[in-house]
């Protein structure tokens, strides 16, 4: 991650709490300290550039599902691709008076949403971001409430690797939004379990602050970027271990996400060049100790 003094992991999720999606995904966006503010401002600027205003009335960043649900693709295809200026003006009129919006204006807004997502993912590449993700099937065994989950442990482990790989070994901070609610509470609990109650966690706390940092305002735009990564990964990213059908409309965005996956090479066992990807498929969310305690 270059010569950063600090590196931030912005965390978000998709498919949790019973949401209708093929996989639960806990995603993180790695951003260097020097890039955080510029990236957040570039994302906000992209929102205004595509919609003529902030998309949400309370200035909160848009949710991934609102941008990429199947209905958006259906609406966007109702008319040929509109020129940027026309699309922006129609999008703004649709947002300001949705009850009066024509079918063309609705299509313009949908097209603007898709263009915005592609733009935001391109900004992430421009600002040297890398992605982490833990991917869990809906039927994967879960630990008892309050116990450490392997999807969080894998995310924290790979965050540590990214810091350890840097020549300067920057301090790592895990970030979510003050609006994150249940995810924020779960994140705090899981960080406490990992960094204070496991040997590896205590060792890795030398580089990772064991408490999450909560942000508001424009910095939440980077948390929303992590939400896009989580949503696209759940619905479109596939390997031989991930057999659920994928949404083909998301393929261009999936390739943008795939290109920024974090990759580490570690000396593990007899293999000095063991490759560890930032995306991990987790068939069982329980830690080994919990499985052994349950006799499995």
Helices and strands as residue ranges (DSSP letters): E 6-14, E 23-32, G 33-35, H 36-51, H 64-68, H 70-76, H 84-96, G 98-100, H 103-126, E 130-141, H 150-164, E 171-177, H 182-197, H 199-204, E 213-215, G 217-219, H 220-236, G 248-250, H 251-259, E 263-268, E 271-277, E 279-284, H 288-293
